[in-house]
Amino acid sequence: MKRTHTQRRVLNHYSAWKYIVLVTTIIILGLSAIPTWFGEKPSIQITSQQDSPYLNSPLAVSQLLQSKGIEASQITQQGDKTTLVFADEQAQTAARTLLDNTLSKDDNITFAYVSVAPQWLSDLGFAPIKLGLDLRGGVQFLLDVDIEKAFALQRDALMDELQTSLRAQRVRGVQVRANAHNAINVITDSDAGRSAVQNFIRQNYPTWQLTSTSRGLELTPTEQSMVEFQTTTVEQNLKIMRGRIEELGITEAMVQRQGKDKIRIELPGVQDPAQAKNVIGATASLAFYEVLDGDRARSKQNLVLQDNDGRQVVVAKRPVLTGEHIVNARAGVDEMGMSEVNISLDQAGGKKISDFSETHIHKPMATVYREYTKDAQGATQLEERVISVATIQSKLGSQFRITGAGSMADAQELALLLRAGSLTAPVTLVEERTIGASLGAENIKNGFAALALGMGLTLLFMACWYRRLGWVANVALCTNMVCLLGLIALIPGSVLTLPGIAGLVLTVGMAVDTNVIIFERIRDKMREGRSFAQAIDAGFDSAFSTILDANVTTMITAVILYTIGNGPIQGFSLTLGLGLLTSMFTGVFASRAMINLIWGRDARRDVRV
């Protein structure tokens, strides 16, 4: 006789490794959520560039602040970095003003928020959730990027290059003019002129279309090239804006594109927007021009600019060097006690200035300050003025200095803008919104009060309606909220906003809905006459596909909202999407693990659900 061995499947049993993964995940996310419970306090971080009588002694810093009635709750020093912690933003702002007037200009002062959780959590890399503008208070700017003006500059550069190429080929009788529709009209009657223009465009500007007209040719950019130019221009301005904000010492700012041609900037914790607005909205840059005299100065192709004293200076139409090649700039004082700006160039810029200065020794070069402004009709216009004219004494390299920027404060602001980079397109401030710190604190209080009320009523209902299994759902729900807060804190760049708190409240309902589906399926299986263990196994299995489908469709909506939305919408969709992940984790797997451990393998127990 043959013996047949049948394997009996153990119901409601997790392998040991599943429990290890489950517990480890909850511990990690729980530790990540703890710093958020303790919160943050405003601070100032000072990085000293030289010996300072204040920064070398925390006691001296404390005495300096107390002399002006400013109280620091904590002062720590680590290497050349000193951190001052304050009770509120008002004390932080007052201390920043005092330190700006006391410390050396080379000392780097940065606004920040530091966690007040135990140090060992910070050592493990855990930090509180970053709060958005509506919860922390601060300033929001909406900037409009002038794409048309930026494209006009590119079009003018094309025209200059085309005219230069035609002159080099000795092609006569060709006129190049811009029209009002971003196009260029080339007026010529000769085949040689048409051929020269066509060859130049095909070789150097293939994204421009050539169309024959009765008077010559018309050059127009393709639709795809215009879209690419718009995207590139806004992205470059975003990068420059981030650099400017870093120079201001604001570490928790958010800079992102909004729509086709707008940039939204949020500066949490900033209560005085004046300096930020001046720097963020500034379009200042430098350019270096060859100064012309004699017959060359009488050409109509040249530029006539004014210096600080109102005198006219004739310079070449095209600059020798523009601000895009400047990689560093520092304000200083020269031998006569006048302000100056020390400039460092990149490799390409260093070569340009070196080649030019080598062939123009003992000849003047003008430093021109360029800035975009709005006229009375709201149109953007470029203003240029000569801030200095210096004679080139020797061959210049990648580092040199300029004077004539004005006062020391003007020189420092110019140096800041040059370090951060000049904008590729002018911007206009179209909206400014300030939210006080007290309003942000009230939003936090009201938002979490709504969360606590909703969660409390949900816990009460589940405990009363599902009895013992309801308590399992309640533990899973509390675990879900802890895991969600920990996950938000772990993801780089995630920010909790007031709509994000609304997403937390919604997550409570979605998380408990997972358990409701499972428990109702278990009840249905028990009504069919199955044992409790069999009902648990069948209930979880049959409910899983329904829960998965519902969460996947909701996740698709959350992803779409995050992709096409901005600001509050992104804050809500981020919390919603992460809440779906944690609710699946706790509502299905954590709940199953608890039920397995308590009741799962005992088929003889009669438990009412």
VOGU-3710 file (C-alpha; in Angstrom, 3 decimals, decimal comma):
1> mkrthtqrrv> 0,000/0,000/0,000  1,144/3,469/-0,837  1,208/6,080/1,846  0,005/9,512/0,840  1,311/12,465/2,758  -0,917/15,536/2,741  0,309/18,890/3,933  -2,146/20,889/5,957  -1,943/24,649/5,549  -1,656/26,511/8,813
11> lnhysawkyi> -4,241/29,262/8,868  -3,475/32,823/9,911  0,226/32,396/10,402  3,045/34,834/9,582  6,644/33,737/9,241  9,082/35,130/11,750  10,766/37,349/9,151  7,450/39,094/8,431  7,084/40,013/12,098  10,678/41,257/12,134
21> vlvttiiilg> 10,091/43,460/9,071  6,801/44,731/10,514  8,220/45,618/13,927  11,406/47,117/12,461  9,429/49,356/10,082  7,144/50,593/12,864  10,116/51,310/15,151  11,975/53,292/12,477  8,925/55,333/11,491  8,025/55,812/15,174
31> lsaiptwfge> 11,486/57,189/15,951  11,197/59,454/12,908  7,878/60,821/14,224  9,150/61,621/17,736  11,065/64,851/16,823  7,859/66,270/15,339  6,184/65,811/18,732  8,913/67,884/20,410  8,845/70,517/17,651  11,370/73,144/16,595
41> kpsiqitsqq> 12,557/76,551/17,716  13,932/79,429/15,624  17,689/79,791/15,614  20,575/81,679/14,059  23,631/79,812/12,832  26,837/81,801/12,448  29,833/80,501/10,544  32,864/82,600/11,447  35,457/83,405/8,803  37,922/84,900/11,263
51> dspylnspla> 38,662/85,269/14,965  35,847/87,089/16,723  35,682/88,172/20,375  32,000/87,219/20,409  31,917/83,976/18,466  34,854/82,543/20,397  32,937/82,881/23,649  29,278/81,856/24,141  29,241/83,990/27,296  30,254/87,066/25,298
61> vsqllqskgi> 27,469/86,407/22,785  24,938/85,993/25,594  26,045/89,260/27,211  25,825/91,053/23,858  22,243/89,879/23,351  21,198/90,614/26,926  22,538/94,169/26,616  19,790/94,748/24,030  17,117/92,823/25,934  17,304/89,731/23,725
71> easqitqqgd> 17,224/86,346/25,439  18,723/83,239/23,820  17,436/79,985/25,289  20,514/78,068/24,144  23,956/78,874/22,700  26,183/76,089/21,378  29,540/76,186/19,645  31,096/73,561/17,413  34,264/74,435/15,544  33,728/77,692/13,646
81> kttlvfadeq> 29,927/77,348/13,863  27,877/79,003/16,619  24,146/78,232/17,026  21,794/80,523/18,941  18,304/79,195/19,786  15,417/81,546/20,606  11,921/81,173/21,982  10,169/82,922/19,075  10,721/84,545/15,673  10,638/88,087/17,078
91> aqtaartlld> 13,722/87,437/19,211  15,374/85,726/16,242  14,814/88,746/13,971  16,037/91,214/16,609  19,166/89,136/17,195  19,862/88,975/13,444  19,709/92,762/13,168  22,059/93,171/16,150  24,555/90,614/14,849  24,526/92,122/11,348
101> ntlskddnit> 25,650/95,434/12,833  28,192/93,885/15,217  29,927/91,009/13,474  32,304/91,099/10,540  30,817/91,175/7,056  32,709/87,965/6,310  30,745/86,052/8,957  27,918/84,020/7,433  24,609/84,422/9,338  21,809/81,963/8,545
111> fayvsvapqw> 18,188/81,725/9,696  17,203/78,161/10,626  14,978/76,059/12,863  16,485/73,468/15,191  14,824/70,470/16,780  14,361/70,449/20,549  14,058/66,644/20,607  16,714/64,594/22,449  20,123/64,859/20,836  20,387/61,124/20,216
121> lsdlgfapik> 17,505/61,335/17,748  19,321/64,045/15,792  22,471/61,926/15,853  20,486/59,121/14,227  19,427/61,520/11,463  15,804/62,054/12,521  14,347/65,558/12,263  10,907/67,159/12,663  8,531/67,582/9,751  9,139/70,778/7,795
131> lgldlrggvq> 6,184/73,133/8,146  4,760/75,123/5,267  4,144/78,849/5,069  0,559/78,632/6,344  1,664/76,802/9,506  4,953/78,528/10,304  4,240/82,015/9,022  6,447/83,910/6,632  6,379/85,530/3,205  5,213/84,328/-0,188
141> flldvdieka> 6,152/85,939/-3,512  4,692/85,279/-6,945  6,991/86,382/-9,773  6,200/86,733/-13,462  9,033/85,808/-15,838  9,174/88,051/-18,921  9,755/85,391/-21,575  9,108/87,837/-24,412  11,894/90,148/-23,291  14,328/87,270/-22,888
151> falqrdalmd> 13,504/85,991/-26,366  13,906/89,476/-27,818  17,467/89,525/-26,467  18,180/86,171/-28,107  16,675/87,410/-31,365  18,818/90,567/-31,250  21,914/88,442/-30,676  21,023/86,373/-33,754  20,648/89,556/-35,816  24,050/90,846/-34,661
161> elqtslraqr> 25,731/87,558/-35,523  24,020/87,436/-38,925  25,122/90,977/-39,780  28,670/90,217/-38,636  28,738/87,092/-40,814  27,456/89,007/-43,868  30,091/91,708/-43,415  32,808/89,068/-43,076  31,665/87,514/-46,388  31,465/90,985/-47,993
171> vrgvqvrana> 27,802/90,491/-48,876  26,234/93,859/-49,660  22,685/95,123/-49,966  21,172/93,061/-47,134  19,061/94,667/-44,398  18,172/92,759/-41,231  15,214/94,014/-39,217  13,074/92,690/-36,355  9,295/92,735/-36,593  6,634/92,707/-33,912
181> hnainvitds> 6,014/88,939/-33,997  9,376/87,606/-32,777  10,424/87,188/-36,395  13,261/88,711/-38,419  12,847/90,223/-41,877  15,817/90,005/-44,235  15,428/92,446/-47,104  17,579/91,665/-50,145  17,255/91,444/-53,923  20,409/89,415/-54,582
191> dagrsavqnf> 20,693/85,645/-54,764  24,067/85,878/-53,001  22,422/87,575/-50,034  19,658/84,963/-49,829  22,169/82,120/-50,087  24,451/83,595/-47,398  21,551/84,061/-44,962  20,202/80,569/-45,606  23,588/78,939/-45,057  24,164/80,888/-41,833
201> irqnyptwql> 20,760/79,968/-40,350  20,996/76,294/-41,275  24,461/75,974/-39,754  23,979/78,048/-36,587  20,226/78,329/-35,864  18,504/75,225/-37,269  15,444/75,774/-35,032  14,535/78,901/-37,025  12,367/78,519/-40,126  13,139/80,271/-43,425
211> tstsrglelt> 10,262/81,579/-45,541  10,636/83,416/-48,859  8,858/86,754/-49,212  8,512/89,279/-51,999  11,270/91,402/-50,456  13,627/88,658/-49,278  13,357/86,183/-46,391  11,519/85,919/-43,069  13,030/84,039/-40,133  10,641/82,660/-37,508
221> pteqsmvefq> 11,297/80,317/-34,565  9,540/76,944/-34,567  6,796/76,335/-32,041  8,835/73,567/-30,406  11,860/75,842/-30,019  9,691/78,500/-28,354  8,350/75,950/-25,850  11,871/74,688/-25,128  13,137/78,251/-24,740  10,340/79,083/-22,299
231> tttveqnlki> 11,007/75,964/-20,218  14,762/76,500/-20,174  14,452/80,168/-19,265  12,113/79,529/-16,324  14,271/76,631/-15,075  17,408/78,789/-15,209  15,631/81,552/-13,290  14,506/78,976/-10,716  18,102/77,885/-10,203  19,274/81,468/-9,818
241> mrgrieelgi> 16,461/82,262/-7,374  17,465/79,316/-5,204  21,037/80,598/-5,195  19,909/84,078/-4,150  17,818/82,707/-1,303  20,761/80,627/-0,081  22,854/83,796/-0,077  20,193/85,429/2,113  20,722/82,640/4,658  17,213/81,136/4,454
251> teamvqrqgk> 17,479/77,360/4,579  13,825/76,223/4,403  12,586/78,185/1,402  10,523/76,616/-1,359  11,029/77,785/-4,947  8,961/76,199/-7,691  7,450/76,878/-11,074  3,774/77,827/-11,248  2,053/77,692/-14,595  3,977/78,463/-17,766
261> dkirielpgv> 5,878/81,581/-16,801  5,563/82,195/-13,073  7,708/81,356/-10,055  6,349/80,940/-6,540  8,675/81,468/-3,593  7,786/80,675/0,017  10,043/81,839/2,841  8,805/80,244/6,092  9,786/82,102/9,248  10,694/85,366/7,466
271> qdpaqaknvi> 8,690/88,222/8,969  10,561/91,158/7,341  10,227/90,732/3,557  12,023/93,958/2,551  15,516/92,542/2,038  14,237/89,320/0,508  12,071/91,245/-1,951  14,941/93,519/-3,000  17,257/90,603/-3,697  14,777/88,124/-5,171
281> gataslafye> 13,170/90,605/-7,536  16,419/92,296/-8,533  17,534/91,900/-12,138  20,907/93,560/-11,705  23,986/92,262/-13,471  27,325/93,536/-14,717  28,807/93,709/-18,180  32,223/94,893/-19,348  32,487/96,955/-22,527  35,264/98,360/-24,643
291> vldgdrarsk> 35,285/102,187/-24,495  35,510/103,829/-27,931  36,847/107,189/-28,984  37,718/109,055/-32,168  36,180/107,848/-35,415  35,036/104,601/-33,891  32,930/106,490/-31,341  30,900/108,202/-34,097  29,500/104,964/-35,525  25,747/104,485/-35,210
301> qnlvlqdndg> 26,322/100,867/-34,180  27,748/101,879/-30,787  26,027/102,431/-27,459  26,017/105,767/-25,655  25,645/105,340/-21,903  25,835/107,679/-18,936  28,059/107,314/-15,902  27,205/108,153/-12,275  28,000/111,844/-12,912  25,784/112,118/-16,003
311> rqvvvakrpv> 28,640/112,136/-18,532  28,262/110,221/-21,773  30,462/107,218/-22,455  30,572/105,591/-25,893  31,032/101,819/-25,768  30,955/98,983/-28,283  27,551/97,506/-28,988  28,476/94,017/-27,814  30,012/93,474/-24,352  33,382/91,858/-23,845
321> ltgehivnar> 32,083/89,897/-20,856  28,695/89,495/-19,152  27,712/88,534/-15,626  26,967/84,896/-16,491  30,714/84,130/-16,228  31,021/85,457/-12,660  31,359/82,615/-10,141  32,172/84,613/-7,003  32,067/88,195/-5,818  33,005/89,765/-2,480
331> agvdemgmse> 32,669/93,336/-1,301  35,746/94,974/0,190  37,556/98,256/0,715  40,449/99,551/-1,420  43,545/101,466/-0,336  41,633/104,764/-0,391  38,845/103,444/1,845  36,360/103,235/-1,043  34,099/100,235/-1,571  35,065/97,699/-4,210
341> vnisldqagg> 33,875/94,334/-5,482  36,387/91,528/-5,989  35,286/89,292/-8,854  36,240/85,737/-9,818  35,401/84,364/-13,265  34,899/80,869/-14,620  37,351/79,391/-17,115  35,533/80,674/-20,201  35,130/84,154/-18,724  38,766/84,248/-17,633
351> kkisdfseth> 39,887/83,418/-21,170  37,649/86,094/-22,686  38,879/88,863/-20,406  42,459/87,668/-20,742  42,372/87,670/-24,561  40,721/91,087/-24,663  42,983/92,766/-22,126  46,102/91,393/-23,799  45,306/93,304/-27,003  43,934/96,427/-25,264
361> ihkpmatvyr> 46,646/97,363/-22,758  46,580/101,127/-21,939  43,032/101,349/-23,306  39,878/102,013/-21,265  37,254/99,436/-20,345  33,865/100,314/-18,852  32,050/98,402/-16,143  28,309/98,727/-16,824  25,546/98,112/-14,317  22,487/96,622/-16,048
371> eytkdaqgat> 18,984/96,359/-14,601  15,490/95,726/-15,940  12,735/98,077/-14,775  9,072/98,741/-15,570  8,004/101,945/-17,302  4,730/103,809/-16,696  2,901/101,519/-19,114  4,189/98,372/-17,385  6,582/97,386/-20,177  9,971/95,952/-19,291
381> qleervisva> 12,965/98,047/-20,295  16,701/97,661/-19,834  18,567/100,425/-18,004  22,338/100,565/-18,235  24,795/102,957/-16,610  28,546/103,060/-16,421  29,778/102,700/-12,853  33,492/102,894/-13,648  35,930/103,370/-16,516  39,395/101,967/-15,889
391> tiqsklgsqf> 42,494/101,839/-18,056  43,831/98,343/-18,582  47,383/98,421/-17,221  48,254/94,776/-17,826  46,808/91,492/-18,926  43,878/90,520/-16,705  43,131/87,052/-15,378  40,205/85,241/-13,776  40,284/87,533/-10,718  40,128/91,319/-10,649
401> ritgagsmad> 38,269/94,087/-8,851  35,929/96,922/-9,790  35,049/100,185/-8,057  32,259/102,713/-8,346  29,410/100,521/-7,079  28,460/103,145/-4,467  28,384/102,763/-0,714  29,594/99,685/1,123  25,993/98,472/1,444  25,501/98,878/-2,321
411> aqelalllra> 28,713/96,966/-2,994  27,623/94,129/-0,680  24,221/93,845/-2,348  25,809/93,879/-5,808  28,283/91,192/-4,722  25,399/89,064/-3,404  23,547/89,315/-6,722  26,660/88,502/-8,720  27,394/85,442/-6,572  23,858/84,156/-7,031
421> gsltapvtlv> 23,882/84,882/-10,763  22,091/87,265/-13,081  18,634/86,296/-14,270  18,267/85,003/-17,808  14,942/86,829/-18,067  13,589/89,819/-16,131  11,013/89,095/-13,434  8,188/91,154/-11,995  6,732/90,807/-8,514  2,985/90,333/-9,059
431> eertigaslg> 1,934/89,175/-5,586  3,293/89,402/-2,069  1,641/87,749/0,922  2,767/87,826/4,547  1,464/85,372/7,164  2,278/86,144/10,790  3,810/83,552/13,066  0,829/83,806/15,431  -1,581/82,979/12,609  0,569/79,988/11,675
441> aenikngfaa> 0,487/78,750/15,291  -3,304/79,139/15,320  -3,566/77,115/12,097  -1,544/74,319/13,687  -3,727/74,351/16,811  -7,016/74,312/14,907  -5,819/71,776/12,353  -4,624/69,231/14,873  -7,708/69,862/17,036  -9,840/68,788/14,060
451> lalgmgltll> -7,587/65,756/13,561  -7,873/64,786/17,245  -11,681/65,154/17,207  -12,102/63,090/14,050  -9,740/60,403/15,258  -11,354/60,265/18,709  -14,863/59,751/17,315  -13,563/57,112/14,906  -11,822/55,208/17,694  -14,978/55,301/19,813
461> fmacwyrrlg> -17,169/54,013/16,979  -14,817/51,143/16,093  -14,497/50,050/19,730  -18,273/49,999/20,204  -19,299/48,502/16,859  -16,672/45,801/16,359  -15,843/45,202/20,020  -12,653/43,157/20,364  -11,682/43,424/16,692  -12,463/47,122/16,949
471> wvanvalctn> -9,641/47,504/19,438  -7,314/45,892/16,920  -8,451/48,467/14,354  -7,869/51,266/16,858  -4,309/50,131/17,551  -3,720/49,885/13,790  -5,180/53,368/13,279  -2,928/54,946/15,934  0,047/53,089/14,459  -0,941/54,384/11,043
481> mvcllglial> -0,836/58,024/12,177  2,559/57,537/13,814  3,924/55,831/10,683  2,484/58,535/8,418  4,064/61,379/10,407  7,347/59,476/10,492  7,240/58,867/6,731  6,558/62,547/5,979  9,521/63,501/8,158  11,793/60,983/6,391
491> ipgsvltlpg> 11,080/62,046/2,789  13,442/64,853/1,662  11,656/68,007/0,556  8,272/67,060/2,022  6,431/69,905/3,745  3,346/69,750/5,956  0,771/72,441/5,137  -2,729/73,218/6,378  -4,287/71,263/3,470  -1,811/68,531/4,421
501> iaglvltvgm> -3,451/68,346/7,855  -6,770/67,979/6,012  -5,125/65,056/4,238  -4,267/63,563/7,633  -7,910/63,805/8,696  -8,996/62,141/5,450  -6,405/59,414/5,993  -8,070/58,541/9,314  -11,291/57,682/7,490  -9,519/55,803/4,703
511> avdtnviife> -7,373/53,809/7,118  -10,303/52,687/9,254  -12,302/51,950/6,106  -9,738/49,242/5,318  -10,506/47,505/8,606  -14,265/47,955/8,141  -14,116/46,093/4,815  -12,051/43,286/6,341  -14,214/42,881/9,451  -17,441/42,846/7,451
521> rirdkmregr> -16,001/40,118/5,225  -15,085/38,130/8,341  -18,671/38,503/9,596  -20,019/37,304/6,245  -17,812/34,205/6,326  -18,903/33,366/9,886  -22,565/33,646/8,838  -21,784/31,043/6,189  -20,877/28,653/9,016  -17,092/28,831/8,886
531> sfaqaidagf> -14,977/28,751/12,008  -13,476/31,970/13,281  -9,981/31,056/12,058  -11,324/30,166/8,629  -13,391/33,360/8,544  -10,285/35,441/9,342  -8,266/33,779/6,615  -11,015/34,020/3,992  -12,043/37,523/5,069  -8,565/39,013/4,667
541> dsafstilda> -8,014/37,220/1,358  -11,323/38,298/-0,196  -11,064/41,886/1,066  -7,502/42,452/-0,152  -8,330/42,862/-3,848  -11,128/45,348/-3,065  -8,875/47,373/-0,770  -6,042/47,325/-3,297  -8,273/48,522/-6,152  -9,692/51,368/-4,077
551> nvttmitavi> -6,268/52,529/-2,921  -4,674/52,300/-6,378  -7,395/54,455/-7,960  -7,096/56,997/-5,160  -3,297/56,961/-5,508  -3,636/57,787/-9,211  -5,703/60,825/-8,267  -3,128/61,874/-5,655  -0,281/61,598/-8,177  -2,178/63,679/-10,739
561> lytigngpiq> -2,967/66,346/-8,135  0,691/66,498/-7,098  1,890/66,676/-10,703  -0,351/69,443/-12,016  -1,080/71,226/-8,736  0,997/73,590/-6,673  1,278/74,807/-3,117  -1,757/73,774/-1,041  -2,859/71,173/-3,602  0,543/69,502/-3,538
571> gfsltlglgl> 0,543/69,547/0,259  -2,816/67,779/0,336  -1,910/65,233/-2,362  1,423/64,388/-0,697  -0,241/63,584/2,625  -3,022/61,691/0,872  -0,609/59,554/-1,158  1,628/58,701/1,781  -1,455/58,032/3,909  -2,610/55,435/1,385
581> ltsmftgvfa> 0,690/53,578/1,744  0,671/53,594/5,545  -3,024/52,697/5,778  -2,454/49,657/3,554  0,541/48,709/5,684  -1,187/49,020/9,063  -4,787/48,236/8,063  -3,932/44,993/6,273  -0,585/43,676/7,479  -0,333/45,078/11,017
591> sraminliwg> -3,974/44,236/11,763  -3,519/40,706/10,408  -0,375/40,250/12,507  -2,197/41,264/15,708  -5,226/39,080/14,956  -2,945/36,150/14,121  -1,167/36,461/17,445  -4,325/36,852/19,526  -7,040/34,708/17,906  -5,959/33,515/14,521
601> rdarrdvrv> -4,967/29,875/15,068  -7,652/28,931/17,621  -10,645/27,723/15,600  -12,629/26,667/18,671  -13,069/30,115/20,173  -16,388/31,786/19,642  -15,725/35,488/19,253  -18,428/37,955/18,366  -17,470/40,515/15,736
//
